[in-house]
Amino acid sequence: MDYETKFRRLILTALNHKATDIHITGKDGRYSLELRTMQELISLDRPVMTDGFIEFLRYRANLDLFSAFKPQTGRIEITLSEVKYFIRLASLKNRRLDTIVLRILNPPTILTLEKLFPNEADRKNIEKLLKLKSGLILFTGSTGSGKSTTLYTCLKSLDSQKIYSIEDPIEFQYDHIVQMEVNPHQGFHFEDAIKQVLRHDPNIIVIGEIRDPQEANAAFRCSLSGHLVLSTLHTNGLQKTLTRLIEFGIPKDLINQSLNAILYQELDYDTKTDKKSAKIEILNNADHSICP
C-alpha cells in the first residue's frame, strides 16, 4: 500500500469514528495511534506505521524536512467522496519521541447573528461591540468549542469593512477578508505581517490565534493604533483569560485600556441526538476595570 492510500484510509477511519484529532506517537521506533472524539480518546489497533510514512505526512504538510527536530505546523488538503477536508498537522520530534497530531478541520459554519445569539440582549451587546472603532475583542474557549464559527460569523456581519487577517497558517479562504500568512521559513515573521497590515489602512485586524507573548503584545499594540482587533485564545473560563494575558506579560492597565470584551464559549454535545450547541458568555469592559 502506498503512503497516499494509507493516509486516505487513516482520515476515513477518523471520520467514521467522528474524531477531531489523530495522534500518532512514535517512541523508540514503536508507534501508537489514537483518535480524539467528543467523548474520549480511542486507541486503535493500528496498521504498520513506519518512519517513512511519518516523513510522508510532514512532506504532505509542506514542512521543512531538514528541520525535523524543530516544532512545526503545516496544512494538508484532501478530497474524499467529493468532500474537501482541511488537515492541520503539528509535528514534534526529539531523539526518542516522534509525534504527529492531525486536526481534521471543516470550514466554520457561517451563521447569522440571530442564529448564533438567540438572546436579543446578547445580540445587541455583540452588535454594539462590533461597531467600536478600536480595541480588542477576544473569542475564547477550549479546543473544539466553536470559537472560529463565532468569530467568522461576526466578521461576516461586517463584510462592508476592510478586514485583514494574520494567520499561521491560513486554514480556510474567505472572499471578504484579505488573508496574510506568516511564513518564518521564507523570512516573513509575525512582526513583518503587522507592519504590512497597518500600511493597508484596515478597519478591522484579525489575528487568527494568540499563542504566545509576542502575538498577545502585537494584538494589544494594534488595538491602540485606531483599529478594531479580533482574535481567539484557548482558555477554560472568562477569568482564566485574564490570568493568561497577565502570564503573557500584558500589564493590567493595558488590559483595562484596550480589551473591549471577552466572549467565552463552551460546546455541549448531546449523545442521544448527536447534536452540538454552543453556550456563550460575554464579559464587557465598559468601565475599563475588567482586570482589578
N, C-alpha and C positions, 0 to 999 in steps of 0.2 A: 504494500500500500504506500503510495507516495505521500509526502508531507501535506500537500494541499488537501488531499482527500481525507487524511486523518484530522486535519484542522476543521474541515467542514463537518465531519461526524462528531467532533468534540462540541462544536457550537450547537448542533442539532440535539445532542444529548442534554446539554444545559437547557435549551429551550423546552424540551419535553418535560424537564423537571421544574420548569418555571423559575429557573435560577437567575440571579442577578450578577453573580460573580463566579469565576472559575479560578481555583487556587491550585497551582502546580508547584510542588515543593520538592527539590532535589537535595539530598544530604548524603554525602559520601558515595555518590553515584547511584543512589536508590531514590525513586520518585514516588510521591503520593499525589492523589488527585481528589479534590474536594469541591463541592458545589454549595454556594450560599443561596438559600431560598429565604422567603419572608419568615419562615418558621424556624429553620435550623440550618446547620452546616452538615452536609451529607458526604460521607466518604464513599468513593466508588471503587469497585474492582476495575482497575484501570487497564487500558491497552498498554502495550510496551512503550514507555516513554524513554526517549534517548536524548543525549546531549545534542545530537543533530537536529531533532525536532524542536528543541528549545531555541537553538540558534536560528532555525527557520522562522519561528514566531517573532524573534527580535528583528530579523530581516524584513518580515512581512509588515512590521510596525514601523519600519524605516528608522530604527535605532542605529546608533554608531556602534558597529560591531567591534571596533578597535578599542572601545572604552567600556567593555562589558562589566568591569568592576565599579563603574560609576552608576548610581541610581538614575534611571531614565524612564521617561513616559512617552509612549507613541500611540498611534491610531491606525486601526485596520477597518476597511470597508469590505463587506461580504454580502452577496445576494443569494438567498436561499428561497426556493419556491416563489420567485419573483418579488420577494420582500427584501429590501436593503436593510442590513443591520450595521451598526457602528460599534466597534470594539475598542475600548481604551485599554492599552497594555501598560502595566507598571512592572519594571524589571529591577531586581535587587540581587546582587551576587557578591559572595566573598569566597575565601579559599575552600570552605567546607559546604556552604549553603548556596543554593541557586533557586530563586523563587520568581515565578511569573504569576501575576494576577490579571485576569481578563475581565473587565467590566462590560457587560452587554448593555449597550445604550440604545434607546429608541428616542427619536426626536420628541422633546417635551410637547405634550398635547396643549395647543394654544386654545385657551378657553376665553370666555368673556368675563369681565369683572363681575357681572351679575351672577354668573355661574360659580365663579371662584369665591366670591364674598356674598353669599345669600343674605347675610345680615346687613340691612341697609346702613346701620351706623358704621360698621366696619368698612363698607364700600365707600361711603362718603369720606371716611378717615383716610383711606389709601388714595382716593382721588385728590384730596387736598394735599397729601404728601407729594404726589407725583407732579403737582403744579409748582412746587418750590423750584427756585432758580439755582440754588446751590445747596451744599450739604451732602451727607451720606445716608443712604438707606441700606440696611443690611438684611438680607434674607438668610435666615439661619435654620438649623435643624440637623439631624443626624443623616448619615448616608442613606440615600433612597427615600427621603421624606417628601420629595417633590418640590424642593426649593427652586429648581430650574424652571419647572412648569409655572410656578407663581411669578418668578422673575420675568420670564418671557411673555407671559400673559399681560403683565403690567406694561412691558415695553411695547407690545402690540397696540395698546391703547394710546400710545404716544408716537405712532408711526409718522406723524406730520413733523416731528422734530428731527434734528440732525443727531443721530445716535452712533457713537463709535465704541467698539469693544476691544479690549486687550485680553487675549486668551492664550492658554498654554496647555494643550494645543486647542485649535478650533475643532469642535466636535460636530457641530451642525451649522449649516449655512442658512442665513436669514436674509431675505431680499431687502428689508428695510433697515438693516444695520450694516455699517462699514466695519468689517471684522479684521483685526490685525493679530497676527500670530507671532508670539515670542519664539525666537529660534537661536539659542545660545551657540549652537554648532556653526552657525553662519555669522556669528558676531552681532546678532540683533537681540539685545537684552531688554529686560523689563524697563529700565530707565530710558533706553532709546525709544521704546514704544510710547512711553508717557510724553516725551518731548515731541514726537511726531504727531500724536493725537492732539495735543494742545495747539499745535500750529494750524490745525484744520478747522478751528472755530466750531467745536461741537456744542450742542445744547446739553447732551447727556453722555456721560462716560460710563461704560460697563467694564468692570474688572471681573472676569469670569469666576475667579475664586481666590480668596485671600488665604494663602497657605503659610506665610512666613512674615517676620517683622518688616522686611523690605516692601512687600506688597501692601501690608497694612499701612505703613507710613505713606506710601505712594497714594493710596486711596484717600487718606485724610488730607494730604497735600493738594490733590486735585479738587477736593471738595471746598478748599479755601480759595481756589482760583476763579470762583464765579461759575462753577459747573455743578450740576446735579450728578452725583455718582451713585451707582447701584452695584452691589456686589453680593456674593454669597460667602458664608463662613460656616464650617462644620462645628456645631456646638450641641449641647444637650439641655439647653434652657436659656431663658432670657437673661437671667443674672450671670450665668456662666459665659455668655457672650461678652459681657463687660469684663469679667475676670480674664478671659483670653486676650482681649485687646490690651489690657494692662500688662499681661505677660509678654505681649509683643513689643512692649516699650512705649505704648501710646500714653502720653500724660493725661491725667484725669481732666484737666481744664480744656485740653484739646478735644477730648471725647465729648464733653459738655457743650463745647462751642460748635462742633461740626456734625455730630451724629444726630440726624433728624429723627430716626426711628429704627427699631428692631422688629422684624417680623419673624416670629419663631413658629415653626411648623412641625407637626407630628403626623404620621401616616397610620391610620387604623386599617387593619386588614380583617375582613370577615371571612373566615374559613368556610362557612356554610354557603355563602353566596359568591365567594371568590371575587369580592369587590373591595376596592380601596377607597378610602375617603380621607380628606385632609382636615385637620384641626389647626387653625391659625390664630395665634395671639399677637397683638400689636402693642408694643411699648413705645409711646411717644416721648419726645424730649421737648415738649412745648415750652417749658420754663428753663431749659438749658441747665438742668440739675439732675440729669439721668444717672450720673456717676457721683455718689456722695464722697 
